[in-house]
Amino acid sequence: MIKVQVQIPEALYERVKEIAHQREMSLAEVIRRGLEYMSRTRPAISGKPFQIPVLSAGAFAKDFDELDLDAIAAEDGLRSVS
């Protein structure tokens, strides 16, 4: 095994520590399993590096400020962000 050191936000650390406690696992085991899960479900993308997409001006909805984003999110089965 390789030993690494990472910095994570305190709130995330507390959540992961609680998961480890609830499942009677070490913190390291929870982190390893999380990394294994991510590596299987989100494989590395080969090819060009990520670039922010550029949209043409006509790609935006008219009256965007008047859209009911909560209703759109509800239709998509997403929770409200407001």
Contacts in CASP RR format, 6 or more apart in sequence:
PFRMAT RR
TARGET T0000
AUTHOR 0000-0000-0000
METHOD contacts of the structure
MODEL  1
MIKVQVQIPEALYERVKEIAHQREMSLAEVIRRGLEYMSRTRPAISGKPF
QIPVLSAGAFAKDFDELDLDAIAAEDGLRSVS
8 16 0 8 1.000
16 27 0 8 1.000
16 30 0 8 1.000
16 31 0 8 1.000
17 27 0 8 1.000
19 25 0 8 1.000
19 30 0 8 1.000
20 26 0 8 1.000
20 27 0 8 1.000
20 29 0 8 1.000
20 30 0 8 1.000
23 30 0 8 1.000
61 67 0 8 1.000
69 81 0 8 1.000
69 82 0 8 1.000
70 80 0 8 1.000
70 81 0 8 1.000
70 82 0 8 1.000
73 79 0 8 1.000
73 80 0 8 1.000
73 81 0 8 1.000
74 80 0 8 1.000
END
